[in-house]
Amino acid sequence: MAYFRSLETKLEALTRLWRKSDRWLIMMNADPDALASAQALKRIMTRKVAQVDSAQVNEISRPDNLTMIKTLRIPTQRLTPNLAAQYDHFALVDSQPHHHPAFKEHSFSLVIDHHPLVPESPVQAEFKDIQPGYGATSTMLTEYLYSLKIRPGALLATALLYGIKTDTQSFERQFSDTDVRAFRYLSKFANHNLLRKISRSEFRLDWLKYFSLAFRKLRVNGNCLHVFMGRLDSPDILVILGDFFLRLYGISWTVTCGVSDETLVLIFRGDGVHQDIGKLAQKLFGDVGSAGGHATMARAEIPLANIGEHDPEEFVWARLRFSKRIVPLLKNVMAVP
């Protein structure tokens, strides 16, 4: 049995897509999996096109992401209209065009992703490879490197290894046999000291104040925990809090939310046993913003203009409370002292 799936047909399609005179920009919503995937795709495209760069639609502020970028020498920049205007073609990794409003402004020639497909938002691209059964897009790019007989250098292998590690939560979330094989393959080339350094860069000192605030504001009923954090400089703290509170005994899913850059951001985390968090986020907030994700993790981003005069916290609470799927869990909620 082959170590990875056969990509002969897809590689032929990619070859037809690339021209020496073209300038390509790889877009992403930067997290470890996206950053690693963009680096791998850039490595594959080098010398096949005139220029290839990467850009992210989000601000990067999480300590592990910043450490990863610095330690593994990953060049990326914030996406702007002026930047995009300098390129002929756009690629998208670890996302689909409907995942972020900024993506909808562009036509993608290439999309590689592992998130679930949404029938209402089909992916339009000359080349697309969507594998919802995979735990990480980094696994998919590892397959491409392997098929092209490109041995990843230590920094790239470490990036891809960390991408798989984070998106599968060290193989505690959904993963496939291919993810395991990719992890094993990359381990031969990665720098494990750098990997540990990145993995341990989880918190910033100034984030401790948010933990204190969250402890005072959280609400719990049954196996659900919800906290609205108010206005934030960066929504990244919501991810940290969501992951942290899901570790509490008796808690099966969490919703941490707040307002950043005039956008209401909600982070969903779940144990994958009681309900599909990605479908839940889409059901609750898909009509007013972008929402979706996996069975155990999801995100929703809603421009404040879309909720009118409603108070953001009350808007979120009303949607959670009156959802038919979660009313039994939320109807008698009490704030934790």
C-alpha positions, -999 to 999 in steps of 0.1 A, spaced: 0 0 0 13 35 -9 24 56 20 2 86 8 -27 88 -17 -19 91 -54 -17 127 -65 -7 122 -101 -38 137 -117 -38 166 -93 -1 174 -99 -8 174 -136 -36 199 -131 -13 221 -110 14 220 -136 -11 233 -162 -21 261 -138 14 276 -132 32 298 -157 67 312 -153 55 348 -159 28 348 -132 28 364 -97 10 344 -70 -3 354 -36 -12 327 -11 -39 339 13 -49 325 47 -65 332 81 -32 327 99 -29 300 125 -2 273 128 -18 250 102 -24 278 77 11 293 82 28 259 76 6 251 46 13 284 30 51 278 35 48 243 20 28 255 -10 53 284 -15 82 258 -15 64 238 -41 57 268 -64 92 283 -61 109 284 -96 76 274 -112 62 309 -112 77 344 -113 69 352 -77 50 337 -48 43 353 -15 18 349 14 -5 372 33 -30 368 61 -64 384 66 -61 385 104 -38 402 129 -13 377 143 -9 382 181 -10 348 197 24 340 213 27 305 198 20 319 163 44 348 167 71 324 181 65 301 152 69 329 126 101 342 142 117 309 150 109 292 117 115 323 96 80 324 80 75 356 59 39 368 58 22 401 57 -13 416 63 -35 415 33 -45 449 18 -61 459 -15 -29 475 -26 -9 443 -19 -34 421 -37 -33 444 -68 3 434 -73 -5 397 -81 -20 379 -110 -34 348 -92 -45 339 -57 -43 307 -38 -61 299 -5 -49 274 21 -66 260 52 -98 280 44 -126 283 19 -137 316 3 -168 318 25 -148 315 58 -139 352 59 -154 384 43 -120 394 30 -117 362 9 -150 369 -9 -134 399 -26 -111 377 -46 -113 349 -72 -91 320 -63 -73 299 -88 -62 273 -62 -78 262 -29 -64 235 -6 -83 229 26 -95 203 51 -126 220 66 -161 206 59 -178 216 27 -209 238 30 -235 230 2 -248 266 2 -212 280 -4 -195 258 -30 -158 264 -36 -152 279 -70 -116 276 -82 -96 263 -112 -79 238 -89 -94 226 -56 -85 199 -32 -108 197 -2 -104 168 22 -128 171 52 -116 137 66 -81 150 73 -72 166 106 -50 193 91 -42 210 58 -5 205 67 -10 168 62 -23 175 26 7 197 18 30 170 32 14 146 7 22 170 -21 58 174 -10 62 137 -8 46 131 -42 69 157 -58 99 141 -40 107 174 -22 123 166 11 112 193 36 140 212 53 141 213 91 122 246 95 94 236 70 91 201 85 88 216 120 62 241 108 41 213 92 45 191 123 33 219 145 4 225 121 -8 189 124 -2 189 162 -23 220 168 -52 212 144 -56 177 157 -49 188 193 -21 162 195 -45 137 180 -72 142 205 -95 158 179 -106 144 145 -77 129 126 -71 103 99 -45 76 94 -29 99 69 -24 126 96 -5 100 116 16 89 87 24 126 78 34 133 114 57 102 115 73 112 82 79 148 92 93 138 125 124 125 107 133 160 94 119 184 121 138 202 148 121 190 180 138 215 202 122 243 182 89 225 182 89 224 220 99 261 222 69 270 200 45 247 219 54 263 252 48 299 241 11 298 250 5 330 271 14 366 274 18 383 308 -8 410 299 -34 383 292 -37 374 329 -61 403 334 -85 387 309 -85 355 329 -95 375 360 -123 392 341 -135 359 326 -137 342 360 -160 371 372 -183 371 341 -187 335 331 -221 318 332 -226 280 336 -256 258 333 -253 220 331 -224 212 308 -224 246 290 -201 276 298 -205 310 282 -186 342 288 -189 376 271 -156 396 275 -167 430 262 -143 450 240 -109 434 233 -77 446 216 -74 411 200 -99 382 198 -71 357 202 -76 356 240 -111 341 233 -94 310 218 -72 307 249 -101 311 272 -123 287 253 -97 259 253 -90 266 290 -126 264 302 -133 232 282 -108 215 305 -132 220 334 -148 189 348 -184 186 337 -181 212 309 -188 197 274 -189 229 254 -180 266 257 -188 299 240 -163 327 246 -171 360 228 -162 397 227 -160 427 203 -129 435 184 -126 460 155 -163 466 154 -168 428 149 -186 405 173 -163 374 176 -175 341 190 -153 311 197 -170 277 202 -153 247 217 -169 213 224 -160 177 233 -175 163 201 -198 140 221 -230 161 227 -233 180 195 -215 192 163 -201 227 173 -195 237 137 -231 231 127 -243 247 158 -223 279 152 -236 280 116 -272 275 127 -271 302 154 -251 329 136 -248 320 100 -275 344 90 -258 375 103 -221 368 97 -195 341 88 -198 310 110 -188 274 110 -160 250 118 -155 214 130 -174 192 153 -153 203 183 -143 238 174 -159 267 155 -159 305 150 -184 331 141 -176 368 132 -205 392 129 -201 429 120 -218 450 147 -237 468 119 -255 435 113 -271 434 147 -285 469 146 -292 485 179 -289 453 199 -265 451 228 -239 426 216 -239 406 248 -277 404 249 -278 395 212 -255 365 218 -273 355 249 -308 356 232 -295 334 203 -280 309 227 -310 308 250 -337 305 223 -320 280 200 -342 249 199 -311 227 201 -298 241 233 -328 255 252 -327 226 277 -292 235 287 -296 273 290 -331 281 302 -322 284 339 -287 297 336 -272 316 366 -241 338 366 -212 323 386 -204 346 416 
